[in-house]
Amino acid sequence: MAAPIASTSISPAAAYEPGRYRSALTLLASLFFMWGFITVINNTLLPHLRSVFDLNYTQTTLIESVWFIAYFVASIPAAKLIERIGYQKSLVVGLLVMAAGSLGMVAAASLPSYGVTLAMLFVIASGITTLQVAANPYVAVIGSPETASSRLNLVQAMNSAGTMLAPLFGAYLILGRSKGGTAEAGTVLTQAERLADAQSVILPYVLVAAVLVVLAVVIARFPLPAMGAATQRLAKEERRNHSLWKHRNLVFGVPAIFIYLIAEIGVANLFVNFVSQPDIANLTAERAGRYLTLLWGGMMVGRFVGSAVMQRVSAEKVLAFCSIGAFVVMLVTVFASGPTAMWALILVGLFHSIMFPTIFTLGIRGLGPLTEEGSGLLIMAIAGGALVVVQGWLADTVGLQTSFLLTAACELYVLFYAVWGAKPTGAVTEPHVG
């Protein structure tokens, strides 16, 4: 079942006020920044929790799996909330839910408790899901369908700005203030040191909660335009004549998002552990966290560049090029060693940059009045990040470096989608706003 996106008609006057939409998109860009920032704090949080709770790779990646399971579980309830109370109020609720989860992380650190940590991360991710369900299609439908990929890549660049800064924040305030984060690889911590390390997440999450509350107040007071007719739901009787499954670009786009998320999250979550290994870069977790900034920085640069390139080159060609590049550097990561392997893994961020927003916009292309339901399915597919636990299991079973062959396989499906799966069938004329 698709998660519907609530919408209301937009007035003709508002439809031709581009300045009003630029202001709205600028504000929404702050949401993209914050959910990117909070999501990537996990990349420094995971090696920290692995040390605090003495976890293996499977247990460590399970933390991130719980995060992405929230996308599947909370997507439909979030969409129904939007339908019931409206787009703007739902954004406020999502931000407040994220703030509540962030404060819950303070309680988890005070205990400390692995179970409570999982529960609070699920709460934060549920709040992010509410934002994702509405914001991505909102950006995609405002403006010409031909430049939707370019527009979403541009706004997603702000998401990447958040992901680039988060590792520095986490490395300094979490890993840099803990014994496990500053110790050499293989150092065994005492129980007292683990309990002390657990407290280091309190300050970062208090700061995050405060920013989220302020942002919720700003969103509540801002005159956001309503979503346009392009996302209005069809009447039940008219809906019988339409089927999402006639649109090849959506049918293959849902697994493309799902599979791509396995690749992106696997790389990000295991990056610190990978480059910390003696035969790769032999870094402390704190220093490795700083290099993680380069991975996410590459994604930000790639989205800005991709946004410009897609003004002249088709989104499918850009996606195909990036999937081939990602496949090649992942093979280098697996079969090389030392700094070469580390820099290859960093470089994959540049190729991953345009994948999510481009697959998303290609997936909803030509859906017309079915855009809301197709968007819901694509957002639910973000739950693919939960399967990062499979790579955690592979890392425990065949070795961390070899486990990145799973990432390389994911890139091949994205290539298939770019070359064939993204070609629309049964396209509907799409109205657009602005």
Secondary structure, DSSP 8 states (H G I E B T S, - for coil): -----------HHHHT-HHHHHHHHHHHHHHHHHHHHHHHHHHHHHHHHHHHHT--HHHHHHHHHHHHHHHHHHHHHHHHHHHHH-HHHHHHHHHHHHHHHHHHHHHHHHTT-HHHHHHHHHHHHHHHHHHHHHHHHHHHHBS-GGGHHHHHHHHHHHHHHHHHHHHHHHIIIIITTSHHHHS-TT----HHHHHHHHGGGHHHHHHHHHHHHHHHHHHHHS------GGG----HHHHTT--GGG-HHHHTHHHHHHHHHHHHHHHHHHHHHHHTSTTTT---HHHHHHHHHHHHHHHHHHHHHHHHHTTTS-HHHHHHHHHHHHHHHHHHHHH--HHHHHHHHHHHHHHHTTHHHHHHHHHHTT-GGGHHHHHHHHHHGGGGGGGHHHHHHHHHHH-TTGGGHHHHHHHHHHHHIIIIITS-SS------B-
